């Protein structure tokens, strides 16, 4: 987990919560979750847990080509209750 994404030279209306990096000949695939943006978006500890979970599932889906629904069939979409 990293604190913040490196957005040097980039302007975006939305700060990324995570990044998926495919495997290379020099190393394995990796998922980075940015702690500060995730903590900032979550309103409760429960929503933080759900947000980390859903973010991780989305990044695994991006790396594997498996749909979010297949990876997490009972996934929750309401992150703030």
N, C-alpha and C positions, 0 to 999 in steps of 0.2 A: 504494500500500500504506500502510495506517495501522498504528500500533503496537497500539492496543487499541480495542475497540468502546465506544461511549458507551452505557452501561447505567444511566445516572442514573435513579433512580426505578423501576427494573425489577429484579425478582429472578428469576433463572433458575437452574435446576440445571445448565445447560450454557452455557458462554460461546460465542457464535457465532464461527466462523472467518472468515466473509465476509458481505457484504450485496450484494444486487442492487437497483439503483435504476432504475426505468423512465425512459425519456426523457420530458421535459416540454417545454412550449413554450419554456422558457428554456434548455434544454440537452440534451445527448445522454444516453443510458443509460450507466450506469456500474457497475462492479463494484469493490468495495472488499474487499481481503483484509487481515485483521488479523494483523500480523506476530507479536506476542507469543503469542497463543493458538496459532497454527500452529507456531511454534518450540517452544512448551512441549509440545505433543502429539507432535511427531516425536521419535523416539529416535535416528535416524541421519541423515546428509545424504541418503542415498538415500530414506528414508521422508519426509523433508522435501520432496524433489522430487516424490515421488508424491502427497503430501498437497496440495501447492499445485496440482498438475495436476488432481487429482480435485475439489478445491474449486472451481477455476475452471470446469471442465466442468459441475459442478452449477449454478453461478450462470448460466452461459451458457444452459443448458437452461431455467432458471427465467425468463429474459428472453425467450427465443425460442419457447418451447413445443415445442421439439424434444427428444426424449427423450435421456437420458444415453447410452443404448445406441446411438442413431443418431449422436450427436456423437463418441463414443469407443467404437467397437465392440470394440476390443481392450483396453479399460480394465482396470486391475488393481484388485482389491479388497483385497489383502493389503498394508497399508501399512507393516508393521513387520518386514520381513526384509531 
